Amino acid sequence: MKKNMENYVFHAYTKMLFGKNQIDQLPEVMNDYGKTVLLVYGGGSIKKNGIYDKVYTLLKGWNIIELSGVEPNPRITTVREGVRLCKENNVDVILAVGGGSTLDCSKVIAAGHYYDNDPWDLVLDGSLITKALPLVTILTLAATGSEMNKNAVISNLETNEKFGTASKLVIPQASILDPTYLFTLPAIQTAAGTADIMSHIFEAYFGKVKDAYIQDSFSEGILKACIKYCKIALKEPENYEARANLMWASSMALNGLTGSGKSHAWTCHPIEHELSAFYDITHGVGLAIVTPRWMRYILNDDTVEQFATYGHNVWDLPMEEDKFEVAHKAIDKTEEFFKEIGIPMTLKEVGIDDSKLDIMAEKAVRFGGLGDAFVSLTKEDVVNILKDCL
Amino acid sequence: MKKNMENYVFHAYTKMLFGKNQIDQLPEVMNDYGKTVLLVYGGGSIKKNGIYDKVYTLLKGWNIIELSGVEPNPRITTVREGVRLCKENNVDVILAVGGGSTLDCSKVIAAGHYYDNDPWDLVLDGSLITKALPLVTILTLAATGSEMNKNAVISNLETNEKFGTASKLVIPQASILDPTYLFTLPAIQTAAGTADIMSHIFEAYFGKVKDAYIQDSFSEGILKACIKYCKIALKEPENYEARANLMWASSMALNGLTGSGKSHAWTCHPIEHELSAFYDITHGVGLAIVTPRWMRYILNDDTVEQFATYGHNVWDLPMEEDKFEVAHKAIDKTEEFFKEIGIPMTLKEVGIDDSKLDIMAEKAVRFGGLGDAFVSLTKEDVVNILKDCL
């Protein structure tokens, strides 16, 4: 099943301003784009931690229109409202303050501003995006990598659909990453965010392409950083080193560095998207639940070498004669890690029973293209994996 | 001597087109910038390997002006000639085809086009660069990372000066990296290029900042890739996997990924620049000669931990109780590696005697700011290091 590295285009053009108080650069960054801003955010956390007031102080003289209340799984209804605000107010630039949800929502708003029909079309087909408003982000959660990439995931709760879309045109122009913004995160968000980062790595790392050494070594480095620093951040929420490395891991994990040249279909993300679409659970939690079960399910003679390498390079397991032994230990370590950082590791614990496994599996295979994944999966395979998660 | 990670801005915006035949995208890439092109290249190798003809075929309809004969250590005289051609012909965009020398020369031409005085000013002070022509590159050597960064090094043989300059404005807009272009490289260029890549990593990796885990793990991955694939490329010049990983290593080693947050003065580069400025030797060869001697010279109680970590993480040396033991082995391994890939490892072999050590050391300390390096060096220190290289 070995394949050679494919051709690729790497173009991660976001200007990343990283470190304490980098928000002070906001006026200079925003100056490039005009004076009417749509400020997009989620719940009230940015009011509690002072970012909201800081933005208003720094952007004195700008015309700021607000869209607040973006949901953890951002909904197309909120996107529509944002597009309406942009069109009504002739917005020049979008400033998204929050985590991946707020950023993803803002991306589709940015594209929707130049689209005449329902923005849900752009979620279903990213190639319909032909122009977008410039987007600047201030990140408050280390997880999705949305701050430096072309991806956005939007939910439609009426139809139980949650899809990812992508366009180079919605890559943020600039992102401000201040690790101190992570100090006050609830523990579960630190943990779930880390699981999301790790899943982005896993999806690309376990693939048929075997000669992308640099991509794979970057992947291993990011995974080790996640494992090391998530535990520290949970014990010492204000540990700057831990927060800084997790925050940078978020951006590095899904900006093309680890996946370039390795373009197979992802697996755990499409499966998790169905869990969230039907049950609105936290994305990173869903991923953590599915990941080790998926790994165990696809472990076979073809894949064992890669799982053993993963165990050796990431978990420092000694390479043994029996590769399956190493591979199993690596997968067990992965599962134990997610437990240790406090993620509920069964579907039951997040309120999901076996009543919809069939429909979720069917949709994951159909929309996720799981037939083209690292290990090709049928609907029955996905049902089996989900049963292992119950 | 431990320091915390500094704030940084990461903005590596070059569009990287990587893989076989990516040159076919050239017209689409060039379309963004107007129809009058300055084509910059070095010796005749691009005529032998067919790239020259391919460029003319692909850019039918463009107005192409040529600047050829860029030297391995590109000279300010050539930059001046390029600026003259740009101004005379109202050039819209520069297309640089070659290695770091051609690219660096093109960067200063691009900036010189908008500068009223002698472009040597821009080499002495990058902050004088306020505007630059767009630059597209086709890379034919894996070494300097110039294809994805803001740096350029230019020599002035009349004054025996060789200085680096930098400006965000001269970062290439797009770079085409086809690993098959490396198939026909002379062995010494493969080796010297690899030494250059590794030195870029070393300069940032050995520093006072200890908490930039992700930057450091990327560094270790790139070093391991260099060590693994340089040897393969020398044995099998047409091994695509080896060439692809070396080529990508070149870009990743000096685009900000490994040095962000770690902004101390470099050491081996300023020392080597004096060697090249006085003796016009190959940059990568000079670096390989200086590097292990520098490492040994600065090994002490403060630095031993980092050299031992380097030995363990890069050379897979077992971590022993005596850290100096591991550190010495790691440095020996580094020197042996450079020998093994065929680099002459003494100054004598490249025609340098002890007659100018003093003046070179003095200039390296003065212009390189070696007082602010990882380990602060005086002129006497540099003389001692150079004596160890004789």
Interface residues (C-beta under 8 A of the other chain):
Chain A: N4 M5 E6 N7 Y8 V9 F10 H11 A12 Y13 T14 K15 M16 L17 F18 G19 K20 N21 Q22 D211 A212 Y213 I214 S217 F218 E220 G221 I222 K224 A225 K228 Y229 Y240 E241 A244 N245 W248 A249 M252 L257 S260 G261
Chain B: N4 M5 E6 N7 Y8 V9 F10 H11 A12 Y13 T14 K15 M16 L17 F18 G19 K20 N21 Q22 D211 A212 Y213 I214 S217 F218 E220 G221 I222 K224 A225 K228 Y229 Y240 E241 A244 N245 W248 A249 M252 L257 S260 G261
